[in-house]
Amino acid sequence: MDKSLLAGSTTVLILKLLEDQDMYGYQMISSLAERSNHTFDLKAGTLYPLLHNLEKNGIVESYEKIAENERTRKYYHLTRNGKKYLKEKEAEWYAYSNAVNSVLRGGLCYAE
């Protein structure tokens, strides 16, 4: 898949994962790969700057928690503002993808 297609959707995909539950970085990478049948195989070097920026903007918050193996992990949580932001981004994505699909189908629109 063309990496430029991924660039615009990475944020909303990560936020959608966090809507279901708090997660740590590797868990997000694994879950996204699994849910997308490995279409989205993020690298840590892509994920962590994104998470840092989302945290800086109040979209996510992080906290540390000791895992069962006594290792401390940094978990991320979707804030109230993050939930609102996700809904806005989902609406934008649906409008965009419907428009692209309409063009690809020659102007025919099958779903609204």
C-alpha positions as protocol buffer text, in pm:
chain_id: "A"
residue {
  index: 1
  type: MET
  ca { x: 0 y: 0 z: 0 }
}
residue {
  index: 2
  type: ASP
  ca { x: 116 y: 352 z: -81 }
}
residue {
  index: 3
  type: LYS
  ca { x: 252 y: 511 z: 239 }
}
residue {
  index: 4
  type: SER
  ca { x: 94 y: 847 z: 151 }
}
residue {
  index: 5
  type: LEU
  ca { x: -251 y: 687 z: 189 }
}
residue {
  index: 6
  type: LEU
  ca { x: -161 y: 583 z: 543 }
}
residue {
  index: 7
  type: ALA
  ca { x: -29 y: 924 z: 645 }
}
residue {
  index: 8
  type: GLY
  ca { x: -370 y: 1091 z: 655 }
}
residue {
  index: 9
  type: SER
  ca { x: -545 y: 812 z: 840 }
}
residue {
  index: 10
  type: THR
  ca { x: -297 y: 705 z: 1109 }
}
residue {
  index: 11
  type: THR
  ca { x: -428 y: 943 z: 1374 }
}
residue {
  index: 12
  type: VAL
  ca { x: -791 y: 838 z: 1341 }
}
residue {
  index: 13
  type: LEU
  ca { x: -694 y: 469 z: 1342 }
}
residue {
  index: 14
  type: ILE
  ca { x: -497 y: 507 z: 1665 }
}
residue {
  index: 15
  type: LEU
  ca { x: -773 y: 708 z: 1830 }
}
residue {
  index: 16
  type: LYS
  ca { x: -1028 y: 446 z: 1727 }
}
residue {
  index: 17
  type: LEU
  ca { x: -820 y: 178 z: 1902 }
}
residue {
  index: 18
  type: LEU
  ca { x: -809 y: 391 z: 2218 }
}
residue {
  index: 19
  type: GLU
  ca { x: -1185 y: 441 z: 2208 }
}
residue {
  index: 20
  type: ASP
  ca { x: -1225 y: 75 z: 2305 }
}
residue {
  index: 21
  type: GLN
  ca { x: -960 y: 58 z: 2577 }
}
residue {
  index: 22
  type: ASP
  ca { x: -643 y: 215 z: 2712 }
}
residue {
  index: 23
  type: MET
  ca { x: -337 y: 69 z: 2541 }
}
residue {
  index: 24
  type: TYR
  ca { x: 41 y: 83 z: 2545 }
}
residue {
  index: 25
  type: GLY
  ca { x: 242 y: 145 z: 2229 }
}
residue {
  index: 26
  type: TYR
  ca { x: 332 y: -209 z: 2125 }
}
residue {
  index: 27
  type: GLN
  ca { x: -27 y: -316 z: 2195 }
}
residue {
  index: 28
  type: MET
  ca { x: -153 y: -46 z: 1955 }
}
residue {
  index: 29
  type: ILE
  ca { x: 93 y: -154 z: 1685 }
}
residue {
  index: 30
  type: SER
  ca { x: -9 y: -520 z: 1721 }
}
residue {
  index: 31
  type: SER
  ca { x: -381 y: -451 z: 1740 }
}
residue {
  index: 32
  type: LEU
  ca { x: -379 y: -223 z: 1437 }
}
residue {
  index: 33
  type: ALA
  ca { x: -184 y: -479 z: 1233 }
}
residue {
  index: 34
  type: GLU
  ca { x: -420 y: -757 z: 1338 }
}
residue {
  index: 35
  type: ARG
  ca { x: -742 y: -563 z: 1277 }
}
residue {
  index: 36
  type: SER
  ca { x: -622 y: -449 z: 934 }
}
residue {
  index: 37
  type: ASN
  ca { x: -489 y: -789 z: 823 }
}
residue {
  index: 38
  type: HIS
  ca { x: -140 y: -630 z: 828 }
}
residue {
  index: 39
  type: THR
  ca { x: -232 y: -350 z: 591 }
}
residue {
  index: 40
  type: PHE
  ca { x: -127 y: -109 z: 867 }
}
residue {
  index: 41
  type: ASP
  ca { x: 206 y: -223 z: 1013 }
}
residue {
  index: 42
  type: LEU
  ca { x: 321 y: 83 z: 1205 }
}
residue {
  index: 43
  type: LYS
  ca { x: 674 y: 126 z: 1329 }
}
residue {
  index: 44
  type: ALA
  ca { x: 747 y: 262 z: 1677 }
}
residue {
  index: 45
  type: GLY
  ca { x: 923 y: 556 z: 1510 }
}
residue {
  index: 46
  type: THR
  ca { x: 591 y: 652 z: 1351 }
}
residue {
  index: 47
  type: LEU
  ca { x: 364 y: 582 z: 1648 }
}
residue {
  index: 48
  type: TYR
  ca { x: 544 y: 752 z: 1937 }
}
residue {
  index: 49
  type: PRO
  ca { x: 586 y: 1097 z: 1778 }
}
residue {
  index: 50
  type: LEU
  ca { x: 215 y: 1080 z: 1687 }
}
residue {
  index: 51
  type: LEU
  ca { x: 120 y: 990 z: 2045 }
}
residue {
  index: 52
  type: HIS
  ca { x: 345 y: 1265 z: 2183 }
}
residue {
  index: 53
  type: ASN
  ca { x: 174 y: 1521 z: 1960 }
}
residue {
  index: 54
  type: LEU
  ca { x: -174 y: 1396 z: 2054 }
}
residue {
  index: 55
  type: GLU
  ca { x: -82 y: 1418 z: 2422 }
}
residue {
  index: 56
  type: LYS
  ca { x: 56 y: 1769 z: 2378 }
}
residue {
  index: 57
  type: ASN
  ca { x: -276 y: 1871 z: 2221 }
}
residue {
  index: 58
  type: GLY
  ca { x: -492 y: 1716 z: 2496 }
}
residue {
  index: 59
  type: ILE
  ca { x: -634 y: 1442 z: 2275 }
}
residue {
  index: 60
  type: VAL
  ca { x: -477 y: 1158 z: 2476 }
}
residue {
  index: 61
  type: GLU
  ca { x: -327 y: 1128 z: 2823 }
}
residue {
  index: 62
  type: SER
  ca { x: -65 y: 882 z: 2936 }
}
residue {
  index: 63
  type: TYR
  ca { x: -6 y: 704 z: 3264 }
}
residue {
  index: 64
  type: GLU
  ca { x: 229 y: 433 z: 3383 }
}
residue {
  index: 65
  type: LYS
  ca { x: 115 y: 95 z: 3507 }
}
residue {
  index: 66
  type: ILE
  ca { x: 310 y: -208 z: 3624 }
}
residue {
  index: 67
  type: ALA
  ca { x: 235 y: -512 z: 3409 }
}
residue {
  index: 68
  type: GLU
  ca { x: 215 y: -872 z: 3531 }
}
residue {
  index: 69
  type: ASN
  ca { x: 583 y: -923 z: 3445 }
}
residue {
  index: 70
  type: GLU
  ca { x: 678 y: -636 z: 3683 }
}
residue {
  index: 71
  type: ARG
  ca { x: 762 y: -416 z: 3387 }
}
residue {
  index: 72
  type: THR
  ca { x: 631 y: -60 z: 3385 }
}
residue {
  index: 73
  type: ARG
  ca { x: 438 y: 29 z: 3072 }
}
residue {
  index: 74
  type: LYS
  ca { x: 311 y: 364 z: 2951 }
}
residue {
  index: 75
  type: TYR
  ca { x: -59 y: 345 z: 2865 }
}
residue {
  index: 76
  type: TYR
  ca { x: -254 y: 598 z: 2662 }
}
residue {
  index: 77
  type: HIS
  ca { x: -612 y: 704 z: 2729 }
}
residue {
  index: 78
  type: LEU
  ca { x: -852 y: 898 z: 2506 }
}
residue {
  index: 79
  type: THR
  ca { x: -958 y: 1221 z: 2678 }
}
residue {
  index: 80
  type: ARG
  ca { x: -1303 y: 1380 z: 2659 }
}
residue {
  index: 81
  type: ASN
  ca { x: -1163 y: 1621 z: 2398 }
}
residue {
  index: 82
  type: GLY
  ca { x: -1010 y: 1321 z: 2222 }
}
residue {
  index: 83
  type: LYS
  ca { x: -1349 y: 1149 z: 2197 }
}
residue {
  index: 84
  type: LYS
  ca { x: -1498 y: 1462 z: 2043 }
}
residue {
  index: 85
  type: TYR
  ca { x: -1201 y: 1495 z: 1807 }
}
residue {
  index: 86
  type: LEU
  ca { x: -1236 y: 1130 z: 1702 }
}
residue {
  index: 87
  type: LYS
  ca { x: -1605 y: 1178 z: 1615 }
}
residue {
  index: 88
  type: GLU
  ca { x: -1516 y: 1483 z: 1403 }
}
residue {
  index: 89
  type: LYS
  ca { x: -1238 y: 1294 z: 1224 }
}
residue {
  index: 90
  type: GLU
  ca { x: -1463 y: 992 z: 1164 }
}
residue {
  index: 91
  type: ALA
  ca { x: -1727 y: 1218 z: 1007 }
}
residue {
  index: 92
  type: GLU
  ca { x: -1459 y: 1379 z: 786 }
}
residue {
  index: 93
  type: TRP
  ca { x: -1330 y: 1035 z: 685 }
}
residue {
  index: 94
  type: TYR
  ca { x: -1676 y: 906 z: 590 }
}
residue {
  index: 95
  type: ALA
  ca { x: -1749 y: 1217 z: 383 }
}
residue {
  index: 96
  type: TYR
  ca { x: -1410 y: 1191 z: 211 }
}
residue {
  index: 97
  type: SER
  ca { x: -1430 y: 817 z: 144 }
}
residue {
  index: 98
  type: ASN
  ca { x: -1787 y: 847 z: 12 }
}
residue {
  index: 99
  type: ALA
  ca { x: -1674 y: 1122 z: -227 }
}
residue {
  index: 100
  type: VAL
  ca { x: -1376 y: 915 z: -347 }
}
residue {
  index: 101
  type: ASN
  ca { x: -1596 y: 608 z: -392 }
}
residue {
  index: 102
  type: SER
  ca { x: -1849 y: 814 z: -585 }
}
residue {
  index: 103
  type: VAL
  ca { x: -1581 y: 932 z: -827 }
}
residue {
  index: 104
  type: LEU
  ca { x: -1435 y: 583 z: -863 }
}
residue {
  index: 105
  type: ARG
  ca { x: -1781 y: 448 z: -945 }
}
residue {
  index: 106
  type: GLY
  ca { x: -1839 y: 712 z: -1212 }
}
residue {
  index: 107
  type: GLY
  ca { x: -2059 y: 933 z: -998 }
}
residue {
  index: 108
  type: LEU
  ca { x: -2283 y: 656 z: -868 }
}
residue {
  index: 109
  type: CYS
  ca { x: -2336 y: 659 z: -494 }
}
residue {
  index: 110
  type: TYR
  ca { x: -2458 y: 336 z: -332 }
}
residue {
  index: 111
  type: ALA
  ca { x: -2449 y: 431 z: 36 }
}
residue {
  index: 112
  type: GLU
  ca { x: -2500 y: 744 z: 238 }
}
